[in-house]
């Protein structure tokens, strides 16, 4: 399983909204500059997040985006599944699994199930709030 740029950038976008949450909307232009991601690409990603209700759009001159919920209410898994779909490492474990004639006798499926479970355990137990804390701690550790 490999996470695409769409999933990685969606996570960075959501983290940026969590970190720069002052109560005021955050512009995509500011996020694009801070994250060094194309504003056009972020527009595509924010549309997905907005349709899913993860963010709210605020129109107007001082408009932008805000998280719809608190950072602790979003897990990494929620964001990645929205943008990536299922996180299964092989198609026979997807939510709509591909038919496999060997499934009943396939021993290697146990490996894929363990990988899948491990991935889910990690991404479903890390929140945006956790990431924001880690980022703040990393910034505190930085010295010249």
Phi, psi and omega per residue, in radians:
X1 nan 2.344 3.119
X2 -2.304 2.261 -3.140
X3 -1.439 2.253 -3.114
X4 -1.326 2.982 3.082
X5 -1.088 -0.570 3.126
X6 -1.033 -0.815 3.122
X7 -1.158 -0.778 -3.131
X8 -1.122 -0.752 -3.129
X9 -1.232 -0.600 3.077
X10 -1.079 -0.725 3.122
X11 -1.134 -0.756 3.109
X12 -1.130 -0.684 3.121
X13 -1.097 -0.833 3.134
X14 -1.107 -0.698 3.103
X15 -1.107 -0.725 3.116
X16 -1.051 -0.764 3.105
X17 -1.098 -0.622 3.122
X18 -1.221 -0.781 -3.079
X19 -1.216 -0.694 -3.085
X20 -1.727 0.543 3.123
X21 -1.419 1.762 3.101
X22 -1.912 0.041 -3.028
X23 1.703 -0.292 3.105
X24 -1.709 2.609 3.104
X25 -1.117 2.596 3.134
X26 -1.876 2.275 -3.114
X27 -1.392 2.599 3.086
X28 -1.104 -0.565 3.123
X29 -1.055 -0.758 3.117
X30 -1.156 -0.733 3.117
X31 -1.100 -0.793 -3.132
X32 -1.022 -0.730 3.141
X33 -1.160 -0.845 -3.111
X34 -1.140 -0.697 -3.060
X35 -1.585 -0.123 -3.118
X36 0.964 0.877 3.106
X37 -2.183 2.499 3.109
X38 -0.987 2.305 3.121
X39 -1.089 -0.642 3.113
X40 -1.068 -0.727 3.133
X41 -1.188 -0.705 3.106
X42 -1.102 -0.577 3.094
X43 -1.065 -0.694 3.119
X44 -1.159 -0.741 -3.103
X45 -1.228 -0.737 -3.110
X46 -1.126 -0.536 3.109
X47 -1.091 -0.727 3.112
X48 -1.134 -0.798 -3.132
X49 -1.126 -0.660 3.141
X50 -1.187 -0.799 3.123
X51 -1.055 -0.603 -3.131
X52 -1.416 -0.107 3.133
X53 1.432 0.230 3.127
X54 -1.321 -0.534 3.126
X55 -2.291 2.817 3.037
X56 -2.058 2.457 3.104
X57 -1.663 2.354 3.082
X58 -2.092 2.082 -3.073
X59 -1.506 2.851 3.056
X60 1.985 3.099 -3.079
X61 -1.036 -0.643 3.133
X62 -1.778 0.405 -3.060
X63 -1.343 3.141 -3.137
X64 2.805 -2.501 -3.075
X65 -2.319 2.604 3.041
X66 -2.372 2.717 3.035
X67 -1.174 2.481 3.110
X68 -1.336 -0.440 -3.118
X69 -2.287 3.136 3.109
X70 -1.269 2.629 -3.137
X71 -0.965 -0.583 -3.139
X72 -1.255 -0.165 3.135
X73 -1.570 -0.060 3.118
X74 -1.961 2.285 2.999
X75 -1.787 2.771 3.057
X76 -1.007 -0.694 3.139
X77 -1.051 -0.708 3.122
X78 -1.043 -0.796 -3.076
X79 -1.214 -0.779 -3.132
X80 -1.168 -0.707 3.129
X81 -1.141 -0.618 3.113
X82 -1.111 -0.759 -3.047
X83 -1.588 -0.486 -3.067
X84 -1.818 -0.362 -2.987
X85 1.515 -2.677 -3.124
X86 -1.106 2.531 -3.124
X87 -1.720 0.278 -3.123
X88 -1.122 2.439 -3.126
X89 -1.327 -0.340 3.119
X90 -2.408 2.671 -3.030
X91 -1.129 -0.453 -3.113
X92 -1.268 -0.109 3.094
X93 -1.894 -0.039 3.127
X94 -1.014 2.874 3.108
X95 -1.085 -0.541 2.988
X96 -2.056 1.407 -2.988
X97 -1.109 2.534 3.046
X98 -1.237 2.484 3.099
X99 -1.161 2.300 3.125
X100 -2.311 2.070 -3.118
X101 -1.126 -0.403 -3.096
X102 -1.621 -0.014 -3.021
X103 -0.902 -0.764 -3.095
X104 -1.162 -0.453 -3.103
X105 -1.957 0.073 -3.067
X106 -1.471 1.970 3.119
X107 -1.388 -0.542 -3.085
X108 -1.164 -0.324 3.120
X109 -1.050 -0.465 3.091
X110 -1.097 -0.665 3.096
X111 -1.092 -0.838 -3.100
X112 -1.131 -0.642 3.093
X113 -1.126 -0.705 3.129
X114 -1.163 -0.711 3.093
X115 -1.105 -0.810 -3.141
X116 -1.028 -0.803 3.139
X117 -1.113 -0.721 3.135
X118 -1.110 -0.760 3.113
X119 -1.067 -0.849 3.140
X120 -1.069 -0.713 3.119
X121 -1.050 -0.671 -3.137
X122 -1.262 -0.983 -3.009
X123 -1.206 -0.407 -3.138
X124 -1.536 -0.057 3.135
X125 -2.062 0.166 3.057
X126 -2.044 2.178 -3.117
X127 -1.806 2.946 3.023
X128 -1.064 -0.606 3.109
X129 -1.093 -0.715 3.091
X130 -1.064 -0.818 -3.137
X131 -1.076 -0.709 3.115
X132 -1.099 -0.703 3.085
X133 -1.104 -0.779 3.138
X134 -1.079 -0.711 3.141
X135 -1.147 -0.726 3.121
X136 -1.119 -0.732 3.125
X137 -1.128 -0.691 3.118
X138 -1.128 -0.696 3.115
X139 -1.159 -0.640 3.129
X140 -1.177 -0.538 -3.125
X141 -1.359 -0.247 -3.073
X142 -1.325 2.268 3.072
X143 -2.556 2.741 -3.121
X144 -1.827 nan nan
